[in-house]
């Protein structure tokens, strides 16, 4: 009878819709798992490469007497660009054109921020320099809240506060202020914060990968530091990079530092692109704690109970930040997924079941 046919057609269509829905759920779960693995990999690569380059540069500068940090950074970026250029030739990634003005200003801004950070270290005490680095997180939160309308929950703010307190206890020893040093620190905070926000924003708005952005911006970062680096370094160290006597072991450590820097630069853009500037800064403070620990373990640097307490408090802050981020992300994904599933189910069911005058359409091939 017609009624039985309609019921049978409706039943088969419902089963078909259920299969499609579950198939899409599995696809979305697979994509989510793949993304999470990518984030974990990027975070691990960033931590491992950053700690490695700090140890390498510490040996190069402290033990071998090569103090030209800004010039060394320009070499890092040049080697990074050359490495990515070779990778492009072997089709490891696809180059995507970006507006030249955008990428030029972005590259110059990042190069200038590195210069300001080095000048801040030169004009201020170690304690004030560490305070400058700590100030980047709250300033980033402020900028993203005011200009990008991003919302940070009270839990996230509390976790960041605990983290900053811990890192401050562990790393800040004194706070000697001077006018020039303070101005340079403020400029370093602003340029670093804006540069990292743009790293995230450009990738998402232009739909480009971290590799594509790094490849196109690295030459401009390298150029600004290559020109300004020797001047900044001579001003800070009273030595010329051109008059320095390069021994084979110094050259070897410079080459090693440049090779590690490729991984550092790549992972920096990758982490900021996949997560956020604030998460990258939190990761940076984890590196600070690890470097302090490695310095004590491997290099026998002085280590006090204050350092231990500070690191433990910072680790608690990082743990809380990670927990709240994961919890809020899951809650958002569940909400988005349930809304999306309802829309998809509605869109999928409508064409299958809708017929003239809103009646169920018979499908003779299924009857």
HUZIZI-V797474 format. One record per residue. N is the residue number from 1. PSI is psi in whole degrees, 0 to 359 (none if undefined). BURIAL is 1 if it has 9 or more other C-alpha atoms within 8 Angstrom, else 0. Layout:
n,psi,burial
N,PSI,BURIAL
N,PSI,BURIAL
//
This chain:
n,psi,burial
1,161,0
2,321,0
3,319,0
4,320,0
5,319,1
6,316,1
7,319,0
8,317,1
9,318,1
10,319,1
11,315,0
12,319,1
13,321,1
14,318,1
15,317,0
16,318,0
17,320,1
18,318,0
19,314,0
20,317,0
21,313,1
22,324,0
23,317,0
24,322,0
25,316,0
26,319,0
27,315,0
28,321,0
29,321,0
30,317,0
31,320,0
32,316,0
33,317,0
34,318,0
35,317,0
36,320,0
37,322,0
38,320,0
39,314,1
40,317,0
41,318,0
42,318,1
43,316,1
44,316,0
45,319,1
46,314,1
47,311,1
48,314,0
49,322,1
50,316,1
51,321,1
52,317,1
53,329,1
54,316,1
55,317,1
56,313,1
57,328,1
58,317,1
59,320,1
60,317,1
61,317,1
62,315,1
63,324,0
64,354,0
65,38,0
66,97,0
67,11,0
68,76,1
69,317,0
70,317,1
71,319,1
72,321,1
73,323,1
74,322,1
75,322,1
76,312,1
77,325,1
78,317,1
79,322,1
80,313,1
81,315,1
82,320,0
83,316,1
84,327,1
85,318,1
86,317,0
87,322,1
88,319,1
89,328,0
90,12,0
91,34,0
92,336,0
93,164,0
94,131,0
95,134,0
96,120,0
97,137,0
98,148,0
99,124,0
100,321,0
101,318,0
102,310,0
103,328,1
104,312,1
105,321,0
106,314,1
107,316,1
108,318,1
109,316,1
110,321,1
111,318,1
112,322,1
113,323,1
114,317,1
115,317,1
116,322,1
117,318,1
118,320,1
119,322,1
120,319,1
121,324,1
122,326,0
123,347,0
124,167,1
125,163,1
126,320,1
127,315,1
128,326,1
129,318,1
130,323,1
131,323,1
132,314,1
133,323,0
134,327,1
135,345,1
136,322,1
137,304,1
138,326,0
139,322,1
140,316,1
141,317,1
142,312,0
143,315,1
144,327,1
145,315,1
146,316,0
147,330,0
148,0,0
149,33,0
150,138,0
151,131,0
152,125,0
153,163,0
154,326,0
155,316,0
156,316,1
157,320,1
158,316,0
159,319,1
160,321,1
161,314,1
162,316,1
163,312,1
164,321,1
165,314,1
166,312,1
167,323,1
168,316,1
169,320,1
170,328,1
171,339,1
172,121,1
173,327,0
174,164,0
175,68,0
176,122,0
177,145,0
178,154,0
179,308,0
180,316,0
181,322,1
182,316,1
183,315,0
184,322,1
185,318,1
186,317,1
187,321,1
188,318,1
189,312,1
190,310,1
191,321,1
192,315,1
193,309,1
194,319,1
195,318,1
196,324,1
197,318,1
198,326,1
199,319,1
200,314,1
201,316,1
202,317,1
203,319,1
204,318,1
205,326,0
206,359,0
207,51,0
208,158,1
209,166,1
210,324,1
211,317,1
212,318,1
213,316,1
214,318,1
215,319,1
216,335,1
217,337,1
218,318,1
219,323,1
220,321,1
221,315,1
222,319,1
223,313,1
224,324,1
225,329,1
226,325,1
227,314,0
228,337,1
229,305,1
230,324,1
231,312,0
232,314,1
233,320,1
234,323,1
235,322,0
236,326,0
237,348,0
238,25,0
239,155,1
240,133,1
241,335,1
242,335,0
243,356,0
244,141,0
245,112,0
246,113,0
247,161,0
248,321,0
249,325,0
250,314,1
251,319,1
252,316,0
253,326,1
254,315,1
255,315,0
256,317,1
257,318,1
258,321,1
259,318,1
260,325,1
261,331,1
262,314,1
263,321,1
264,310,1
265,317,1
266,313,1
267,329,1
268,309,1
269,323,1
270,313,1
271,314,1
272,321,1
273,320,1
274,334,0
275,255,1
276,163,1
277,323,1
278,316,1
279,321,1
280,321,1
281,321,1
282,316,1
283,323,1
284,323,1
285,331,1
286,319,1
287,320,1
288,314,1
289,319,1
290,320,1
291,318,1
292,318,0
293,316,0
294,323,1
295,321,1
296,318,1
297,313,0
298,322,0
299,359,0
300,39,0
301,154,0
302,138,0
303,121,0
304,172,0
305,330,0
306,317,0
307,316,1
308,313,1
309,315,1
310,315,1
311,319,1
312,317,1
313,318,1
314,319,1
315,321,1
316,316,1
317,317,1
318,319,1
319,316,0
320,317,1
321,314,1
322,315,0
323,311,0
324,322,1
325,312,1
326,316,0
327,314,0
328,324,0
329,316,0
330,318,0
331,320,0
332,319,0
333,322,0
334,316,0
335,313,0
336,320,0
337,317,0
338,321,0
339,316,0
340,321,0
341,320,1
342,318,0
343,314,0
344,320,1
345,320,1
346,315,0
347,326,0
348,322,1
349,322,1
350,308,0
351,331,0
352,323,0
353,336,1
354,134,1
355,197,0
356,140,0
357,28,0
358,6,0
359,163,0
360,132,1
361,131,1
362,142,0
363,102,0
364,333,0
365,340,0
366,347,0
367,none,0
//
